[in-house]
Amino acid sequence: MKDIKKNASVIISASWIFTAGPEDQLLSDYAVVIENDKVIDLLPQNKVFDEYEANNNYQLTDHILIPGLINTHTHAAMSLFKGFADDLSLQDWLNNHIWPAEKEFVNSSFVKDGSILALSEMIKSGVTTFNDMYFFPEATAEAVKELGVRSNIGLVVLDFPTNYATDPEDYLVKGFEFRDKWRNEELITTSIAPHAPYSVSNEAFTLINTYSEELNINIHTHLHETQWEIDQSIDKYGITPVQRLNNLGIIGPSLMAAHCVYLNDQDMDILAKNKVSIAHNPSSNMKLGSGIADVAKMLKQNLTVSLGTDSSASNNRLDIMGEMRLAALLIKGTTKSPELIPAKEAIKMATINGAKTLGLDSTIGSIEKNKKADLVAIDLSAIENQPLYNPISTLVYSSSRTDVSYVWIDGKIKLKDKKLVNIDEERIIQMAKKWQRKLKKI
């Protein structure tokens, strides 16, 4: 009697699979079995077709399959400002270039178009989830739904008026209206996103903390990005931003803090004791001349450190694979300790640590049964990746985002043979050029 095989949506067979799960398994000649939006099994390739049959089968020789990459700090729509104001310090860049341009151009159309551009780049770079902070969140959500990328969308808050809102209360009202409208969209979660300690008052932070606790919603903010920020806080409040936010109740496990470049011992202890998650943005910090975060000290304190790109306007690349390599190299160079952040840990910073930062580690961030099928296949066959002794090391130190061949989000294929699926690249390029012509006039 012939054995009855179980049905599956997709079977992906790869030369190597790095699970990024609790056991950090590197599996050789294994297959991932997907049913709808979830991983339902991992089996050796020589056994998988004895148990399962699927309409869509992928045999990816010389590929390593990893969990989808997670970008934990972005301003996606700012991709339309890529190259607009380069080689400037953060405050000059913000005050004299970005904020004036935003005042003139940013509206819902700008945000949707910029988000589509960013999401297309992220998919091609292996990013399946991003953590965003920007104006007109509904426009970002529309882009997310159109392209099918997983997202955590920040409900931005500032003290001063913008094209989007007038004051902290107005930002919050509009943010929660968006949250209520989109709460049933499976690919979207939300957080409250006060821009930074220097742009949000004590009163606004107190209100944000109340909402965060009542609604059990995370907070995403820039924190200790520059020395100027520290000096400004000490001049105005007599304490550092971390100490100030701690007094206001903001510092806690629900806080996702971007950057954290300048932390004294007291600040670091506060973050560690309160289990704050840190989004490390090495390329943006270096490009803006903001400094290099002391990730070695963060790891010694057992802080969860993930990776972000920041916006294309301050990085020019939404490339988490590049951030993995840079993060691993920076810590080795600054500490003279080459054993810190080995390749395996660099991948985990970009996967399971990102999921932990977003509070989504029960559903994404590793390749395990019953987790979402957010997966990336990277082709290691190119000449620049040879010889190949260790696929994990080769992935981090030799390969690049141009080697990303396949991307699945929620079990749906988004990149196939390095080409976007159901996304018109030429239309997006022409749309970006249209905005370029507008911005060149100022």
Backbone hydrogen bonds, N-H to C=O, Kabsch-Sander energy under -0.5 kcal/mol:
donor,donor_aa,acceptor,acceptor_aa,energy
5,K,3,D,-0.6
6,K,51,E,-3.1
8,A,53,E,-1.9
9,S,34,I,-2.2
10,V,34,I,-2.0
11,I,56,N,-2.2
12,I,32,V,-2.6
13,S,11,I,-0.6
13,S,58,Y,-3.4
14,A,30,Y,-2.2
15,S,60,L,-1.5
16,W,63,H,-1.8
17,I,27,L,-2.3
18,F,65,L,-2.4
19,T,17,I,-0.6
19,T,25,Q,-2.3
24,D,21,G,-1.7
27,L,17,I,-3.2
27,L,25,Q,-0.6
29,D,15,S,-2.3
30,Y,14,A,-0.9
31,A,43,L,-2.8
32,V,12,I,-2.7
33,V,41,D,-2.9
34,I,10,V,-3.1
35,E,38,K,-2.4
37,D,35,E,-0.5
38,K,35,E,-1.9
39,V,371,K,-2.8
40,I,33,V,-3.0
41,D,33,V,-1.3
43,L,31,A,-2.0
45,Q,29,D,-2.6
47,K,44,P,-2.0
48,V,44,P,-1.7
49,F,45,Q,-0.6
50,D,47,K,-1.4
51,E,47,K,-0.8
51,E,48,V,-0.8
52,Y,48,V,-2.4
53,E,6,K,-2.1
55,N,8,A,-0.7
56,N,9,S,-1.1
57,N,55,N,-0.6
58,Y,11,I,-2.7
60,L,13,S,-3.6
60,L,58,Y,-0.7
61,T,59,Q,-1.0
63,H,60,L,-1.3
64,I,378,I,-2.2
65,L,16,W,-2.7
66,I,64,I,-0.5
66,I,376,V,-2.7
68,G,374,D,-2.3
69,L,126,G,-2.2
70,I,350,A,-2.8
71,N,129,T,-2.7
72,T,70,I,-0.8
72,T,307,L,-2.5
74,T,131,N,-2.2
78,M,75,H,-1.8
79,S,76,A,-1.9
80,L,77,A,-1.7
81,F,78,M,-2.2
82,K,79,S,-1.6
84,F,81,F,-2.4
85,A,81,F,-0.5
90,L,288,L,-0.6
93,W,89,S,-3.1
94,L,90,L,-2.9
95,N,91,Q,-2.6
96,N,92,D,-2.0
97,H,93,W,-0.7
98,I,93,W,-2.9
99,W,94,L,-2.8
101,A,97,H,-1.8
102,E,98,I,-2.9
103,K,99,W,-2.2
104,E,100,P,-1.4
105,F,101,A,-2.3
106,V,102,E,-2.0
111,V,107,N,-2.3
112,K,108,S,-2.4
113,D,109,S,-2.5
114,G,110,F,-2.9
115,S,111,V,-2.3
116,I,112,K,-2.4
117,L,113,D,-2.2
118,A,114,G,-2.3
119,L,115,S,-3.2
120,S,116,I,-2.1
121,E,117,L,-1.9
122,M,118,A,-2.7
123,I,119,L,-2.6
124,K,120,S,-1.9
125,S,121,E,-1.0
125,S,122,M,-0.5
126,G,123,I,-1.7
127,V,122,M,-2.9
128,T,69,L,-2.7
129,T,69,L,-1.5
130,F,150,R,-1.6
131,N,71,N,-2.5
132,D,130,F,-0.6
132,D,152,N,-3.1
133,M,74,T,-1.2
134,Y,154,G,-0.6
139,A,136,F,-1.2
140,T,136,F,-1.2
141,A,137,P,-2.6
142,E,138,E,-2.1
143,A,139,A,-1.7
144,V,140,T,-2.5
145,K,141,A,-2.7
146,E,142,E,-2.2
147,L,143,A,-2.4
148,G,144,V,-2.4
149,V,144,V,-1.1
150,R,128,T,-2.0
151,S,187,L,-3.0
152,N,130,F,-2.5
153,I,189,T,-2.8
154,G,132,D,-1.5
154,G,152,N,-0.5
155,L,191,S,-2.7
156,V,134,Y,-0.6
156,V,154,G,-1.1
157,V,193,A,-1.8
159,D,199,S,-2.2
162,T,165,A,-2.9
171,Y,167,D,-2.5
172,L,168,P,-2.4
173,V,169,E,-2.6
174,K,170,D,-2.4
175,G,171,Y,-2.4
176,F,172,L,-2.8
177,E,173,V,-1.9
178,F,174,K,-2.1
179,R,175,G,-2.5
180,D,176,F,-2.5
181,K,177,E,-1.9
182,W,178,F,-2.1
183,R,179,R,-0.6
183,R,180,D,-0.6
185,E,182,W,-1.9
186,E,184,N,-0.7
188,I,185,E,-1.8
189,T,151,S,-2.1
191,S,153,I,-1.4
192,I,218,N,-2.8
193,A,155,L,-2.3
195,H,157,V,-2.5
199,S,196,A,-1.5
200,V,196,A,-0.6
205,F,201,S,-2.4
206,T,202,N,-2.5
207,L,203,E,-1.9
208,I,204,A,-2.6
209,N,205,F,-2.7
210,T,206,T,-1.8
211,Y,207,L,-2.2
212,S,208,I,-2.8
213,E,209,N,-2.2
214,E,210,T,-2.5
215,L,211,Y,-2.7
216,N,212,S,-0.9
217,I,212,S,-1.6
219,I,254,S,-2.6
220,H,192,I,-2.7
221,T,256,M,-2.1
222,H,195,H,-1.9
223,L,258,A,-2.3
230,I,226,T,-1.2
231,D,227,Q,-2.7
232,Q,228,W,-2.9
233,S,229,E,-1.8
234,I,230,I,-2.4
235,D,231,D,-2.4
236,K,232,Q,-2.0
237,Y,233,S,-3.6
238,G,233,S,-0.8
238,G,234,I,-1.1
239,I,233,S,-0.7
244,R,240,T,-2.6
245,L,241,P,-3.0
246,N,242,V,-2.1
247,N,243,Q,-2.0
248,L,244,R,-1.3
249,G,246,N,-1.2
250,I,245,L,-2.2
251,I,245,L,-0.8
255,L,252,G,-2.2
256,M,219,I,-3.4
257,A,255,L,-0.6
257,A,277,S,-2.9
258,A,221,T,-2.9
258,A,256,M,-0.6
259,H,279,A,-2.8
260,C,223,L,-2.5
260,C,258,A,-1.2
261,V,224,H,-2.1
262,Y,224,H,-1.5
263,L,261,V,-0.7
268,M,264,N,-2.7
269,D,265,D,-2.3
270,I,266,Q,-2.2
271,L,267,D,-2.3
272,A,268,M,-2.5
273,K,269,D,-2.9
274,N,270,I,-1.5
275,K,272,A,-1.4
276,V,271,L,-2.3
277,S,255,L,-2.0
278,I,304,T,-2.8
279,A,257,A,-2.6
280,H,278,I,-0.8
280,H,306,S,-2.5
285,N,281,N,-2.3
286,M,282,P,-1.9
287,K,283,S,-2.8
288,L,284,S,-2.3
289,G,286,M,-1.0
290,S,285,N,-2.6
291,G,285,N,-1.1
295,V,293,A,-1.9
298,M,294,D,-1.6
299,L,295,V,-2.7
300,K,296,A,-1.9
301,Q,297,K,-1.4
302,N,299,L,-1.6
303,L,298,M,-2.3
304,T,276,V,-0.5
305,V,303,L,-0.7
306,S,278,I,-2.8
306,S,304,T,-0.5
307,L,349,M,-0.8
308,G,280,H,-2.6
309,T,73,H,-0.8
310,D,73,H,-2.7
314,S,311,S,-1.1
315,N,311,S,-0.6
316,N,312,S,-0.6
319,D,317,R,-1.0
320,I,318,L,-0.7
323,E,319,D,-1.7
324,M,320,I,-2.3
325,R,321,M,-1.8
326,L,322,G,-2.4
327,A,323,E,-2.8
328,A,324,M,-2.1
329,L,325,R,-2.2
330,L,326,L,-3.1
331,I,327,A,-1.7
332,K,328,A,-1.0
333,G,329,L,-2.5
334,T,330,L,-2.8
335,T,331,I,-1.5
336,K,332,K,-1.4
337,S,332,K,-0.7
340,L,337,S,-1.9
345,E,342,P,-0.7
346,A,342,P,-1.9
347,I,343,A,-2.0
348,K,344,K,-1.8
349,M,345,E,-2.1
350,A,346,A,-1.1
351,T,348,K,-0.9
353,N,348,K,-2.9
354,G,348,K,-0.5
355,A,351,T,-2.0
356,K,352,I,-2.3
357,T,353,N,-2.3
358,L,354,G,-1.8
359,G,356,K,-1.0
360,L,355,A,-3.2
361,D,355,A,-0.7
363,T,360,L,-1.9
364,I,360,L,-2.4
367,I,19,T,-2.4
368,E,366,S,-1.0
370,N,39,V,-3.5
371,K,368,E,-1.8
372,K,363,T,-2.9
373,A,37,D,-2.8
374,D,372,K,-1.9
375,L,373,A,-0.7
375,L,408,W,-1.9
376,V,66,I,-2.5
377,A,406,Y,-2.6
378,I,64,I,-2.5
379,D,403,D,-2.9
380,L,62,D,-3.0
380,L,378,I,-0.6
385,N,382,A,-1.8
386,Q,383,I,-1.6
389,Y,387,P,-0.7
394,T,390,N,-2.8
395,L,391,P,-2.2
396,V,392,I,-1.8
397,Y,393,S,-2.8
398,S,394,T,-2.0
399,S,394,T,-2.5
403,D,400,S,-2.2
404,V,401,R,-1.5
405,S,377,A,-2.6
406,Y,377,A,-1.5
407,V,415,L,-1.7
408,W,375,L,-2.8
409,I,412,K,-2.6
411,G,373,A,-2.3
412,K,409,I,-2.0
414,K,407,V,-3.5
415,L,407,V,-1.5
416,K,419,K,-2.8
418,K,405,S,-2.6
419,K,416,K,-1.5
421,V,414,K,-2.3
422,N,420,L,-0.5
425,E,423,I,-1.1
428,I,424,D,-1.8
429,I,425,E,-2.5
430,Q,426,E,-2.3
431,M,427,R,-2.1
432,A,428,I,-2.3
433,K,429,I,-2.0
434,K,430,Q,-1.8
435,W,431,M,-1.8
436,Q,432,A,-2.1
437,R,433,K,-2.2
438,K,434,K,-1.5
439,L,435,W,-2.7
440,K,436,Q,-2.1
441,K,438,K,-1.1
442,I,439,L,-1.5
